[in-house]
């Protein structure tokens, strides 16, 4: 098989383009960055004729409908998903003839109730299993995203999926999951990709756990935090996302117009590097550095109905918008023409964030500053600053009352990016003074401050 993997590192997800006949391709679990799929197909002179989804996704806006609009492809979705757009509903046990290959549909509930996996078979090649989140390298996708009262039932279904659904497939079956390491949708132990069923049968801790009740009691306790935007994505994907060509792109606004839009309630998102943000930014900005994890943190922190204004430096605004669209944002109020330099030239107010090195931070703590650790709980195993309050970044906004006693706050994370975002949230709430630990806890330890 000729397979193209289209990965999003920040979301920890992989989609696939597979040549199923000369010049004909199948897309599996595409996300909303449809240009990548169209471009990859064009480079290989492939026509995308079919799209399949393993389940309704919670961590990104699906690209299936948009891809079908652009290419005329047939969309295949689990019948039980109940989506509200034109598609072909697939049911477990079906064998679809697509081009020169056969796709067998397997029932693999657990991560979601409607979840299916697809076994692709073609002449001259071993089977390939497109497993979505049913089985992934080193783990499987979580079972608590539908509703709290369904988690136990779905976890039991996941146990049976892992141990029974793939039993008839040989060890050499290629495993091609959608979710993977880095995804908040999944729970993994860092398994290597690509992988095979045989490798997972011998090395996946979930496969090794053969007691169902023990599995149900243990496994959900390993799930990471749930980004708040996950609550919105299934609804969007079931209804069918808006066509991209109907979503207006942000206009470039001069500084006075940008200030007016901000004052009218639009949210300023500054995507520049933390050092640049701290050196000077539009007051009230939310700092989210444009990197692999940008979409996750934007979706987690920015209100769903926000009109977004962007401050960029060298970051391509088209790519910033593409990432925002990926997690469901569609209301773009504008970008700051000329960037922060133009803002300064217009003699508009500029805010700064104090940045302290380890020695300066140590003195600030001695003088009474509160260390705020915004890392995830599992990261605390590496150590923490004495007396630190741990509020993971995704929870800072809703737990702001815990930090409003007028005590100076020192924010820190692992390397300084999330803590800059946290500092910007505190600033938006009027908490001061604020300082950010340069280089995060890693710099603190390297300086021997444990």
Secondary structure, 3 states (H helix, E strand, C coil): CCEEEEEECCCCEEEEEEEEECCEEEEECCECCHHHHHHHHHHCCCEEEEEECCCCCCCCCECHHHHHHHHCCEEEEEHHHCCCCCCEEECCCCEEEECCEEEEEEECCCCCCCCEEEEEEECCEEEEEEEECCCECCEEECCCCCCHHHHHHHHHHHHHHHHHHCCCCCCCCEEEECECCCCCCEECCCCCCCEEHHHHHHHCHHHHCCCHHHHHHHHHHHCCCCCCCHHHHHHHHHHCCCCHHHCCCCCEECHHHHHHHHHCCCEEEECCCHHHHHHCEECCCEECCCCCCHHHHHHHHCCCCCCEEEECCCCCHHHHHHHHHHCCCCCEEEEECCHHHHHHHCCCCEECCEEECHHHHHHHHHCCCEEEECCCHHHHHHCCCCCCEECCHHHCCCCHHHHCCCCCEEEECCCCHHHHHHHHHHHHCCCCCEEEECCHHHHHHHCCCC
